[in-house]
């Protein structure tokens, strides 16, 4: 089981003025605090009306755990490692090492997994935006 998350930093999300099709309200500039949590996943943005199409979350993976293989579908995804080490394992290519200071991109319609390759918790933020 993953222990409580330490406060990591304040994640500021500047959402430009605009409105998703059919949304009742326009997104506004937002700051989300990543604080203590005992959960392996914390939602940061969930899309309209918080953003035009962006979704994001903070993930904490126990040593040697994975999020499970999944598909980005109509989303492109950015991974921002905060602590620890991991790999982005996308089909049809070699695994990509993930660690703080690096940012990884996963294109739409890509089957992939994120795996903690270390002996400590791997923490990262993902940001996904709809492409259609």
C-alpha positions as CSV (number, residue, x, y, z in Angstrom):
1,X,0.0,0.0,0.0
2,X,1.2,3.5,-0.8
3,X,1.8,5.7,2.2
4,X,0.5,9.3,2.4
5,X,1.7,11.7,-0.3
6,X,3.9,14.5,0.9
7,X,3.0,18.0,-0.4
8,X,4.9,18.2,-3.6
9,X,4.2,21.6,-5.1
10,X,1.4,23.9,-6.3
11,X,0.4,23.0,-9.8
12,X,-0.9,26.1,-11.6
13,X,-3.1,25.5,-14.7
14,X,-3.7,28.6,-16.8
15,X,-6.8,28.0,-18.8
16,X,-7.1,30.4,-21.7
17,X,-10.5,32.1,-22.3
18,X,-12.6,29.8,-24.4
19,X,-15.6,27.5,-24.2
20,X,-16.0,23.9,-25.1
21,X,-18.8,23.1,-27.5
22,X,-22.0,23.0,-25.5
23,X,-20.4,24.0,-22.2
24,X,-22.5,26.3,-20.1
25,X,-19.6,28.3,-18.6
26,X,-16.1,29.4,-19.8
27,X,-13.0,27.9,-18.1
28,X,-11.1,30.3,-15.9
29,X,-7.5,30.4,-14.6
30,X,-7.1,27.7,-11.9
31,X,-4.5,26.7,-9.3
32,X,-4.6,23.2,-7.9
33,X,-2.6,22.3,-4.8
34,X,-1.1,18.8,-4.7
35,X,-1.3,18.0,-1.0
36,X,-1.2,15.1,1.3
37,X,-3.2,12.1,0.1
38,X,-3.3,8.4,0.8
39,X,-4.8,7.7,-2.6
40,X,-2.7,6.5,-5.6
41,X,-4.6,8.8,-7.9
42,X,-5.8,12.3,-7.4
43,X,-7.9,14.1,-10.1
44,X,-6.6,17.6,-10.9
45,X,-8.7,18.7,-13.9
46,X,-11.7,16.8,-15.3
47,X,-12.3,18.6,-18.6
48,X,-15.3,20.9,-19.3
49,X,-16.2,23.2,-17.7
50,X,-12.9,23.3,-15.8
51,X,-11.0,23.3,-19.1
52,X,-11.7,23.3,-22.8
53,X,-10.6,19.7,-23.3
54,X,-7.7,19.0,-20.8
55,X,-7.8,16.4,-18.1
56,X,-5.1,15.7,-15.6
57,X,-4.3,13.8,-12.5
58,X,-1.5,13.0,-10.0
59,X,-0.4,9.4,-9.8
60,X,1.6,7.6,-7.1
61,X,2.8,4.1,-8.1
62,X,4.2,1.7,-5.5
63,X,7.6,0.1,-6.3
64,X,7.4,-2.2,-9.4
65,X,3.6,-1.4,-9.9
66,X,2.0,-0.3,-13.1
67,X,-1.1,1.7,-14.0
68,X,-2.1,-1.0,-16.4
69,X,-2.0,-1.0,-20.2
70,X,-4.5,1.4,-21.7
71,X,-5.1,3.4,-24.9
72,X,-5.0,7.2,-25.2
73,X,-7.9,7.0,-27.7
74,X,-8.6,10.5,-29.0
75,X,-6.3,12.1,-26.4
76,X,-2.7,13.1,-26.5
77,X,-0.9,12.7,-23.2
78,X,2.0,14.4,-21.4
79,X,3.7,12.8,-18.4
80,X,5.6,14.9,-15.9
81,X,7.6,12.8,-13.4
82,X,8.0,14.4,-10.0
83,X,9.7,11.7,-7.8
84,X,11.2,8.3,-8.4
85,X,11.8,6.4,-11.6
86,X,9.6,4.7,-14.1
87,X,9.1,3.7,-17.8
88,X,6.6,4.6,-20.4
89,X,6.0,1.3,-22.3
90,X,4.3,2.0,-25.6
91,X,3.6,-0.8,-28.1
92,X,5.9,-1.0,-31.1
93,X,8.8,0.9,-29.5
94,X,11.5,0.5,-26.8
95,X,10.5,1.6,-23.2
96,X,11.2,5.2,-22.4
97,X,12.9,6.0,-19.1
98,X,11.0,8.5,-16.9
99,X,12.5,10.6,-14.1
100,X,12.2,14.1,-12.7
101,X,13.5,16.6,-15.2
102,X,12.1,14.7,-18.2
103,X,8.7,15.0,-19.9
104,X,7.2,12.2,-22.0
105,X,4.6,12.6,-24.8
106,X,2.2,9.8,-25.9
107,X,0.3,10.5,-29.1
108,X,-3.4,9.7,-29.7
109,X,-4.4,6.1,-30.3
110,X,-1.4,4.6,-28.5
111,X,-1.6,1.5,-26.3
112,X,0.8,2.1,-23.4
113,X,1.5,1.5,-19.7
114,X,3.5,3.4,-17.1
115,X,5.6,1.2,-14.7
116,X,7.5,2.1,-11.6
117,X,11.0,0.6,-12.2
118,X,12.4,1.7,-8.8
119,X,12.3,0.7,-5.2
120,X,10.5,3.9,-4.0
121,X,7.1,5.4,-5.0
122,X,7.1,6.9,-8.5
123,X,5.0,10.1,-8.6
124,X,4.0,11.9,-11.8
125,X,1.3,14.2,-13.2
126,X,-0.3,13.4,-16.5
127,X,-2.1,15.9,-18.7
128,X,-4.3,14.7,-21.5
129,X,-6.1,16.8,-24.1
130,X,-8.7,15.7,-26.6
131,X,-7.6,16.0,-30.2
132,X,-11.0,15.7,-31.9
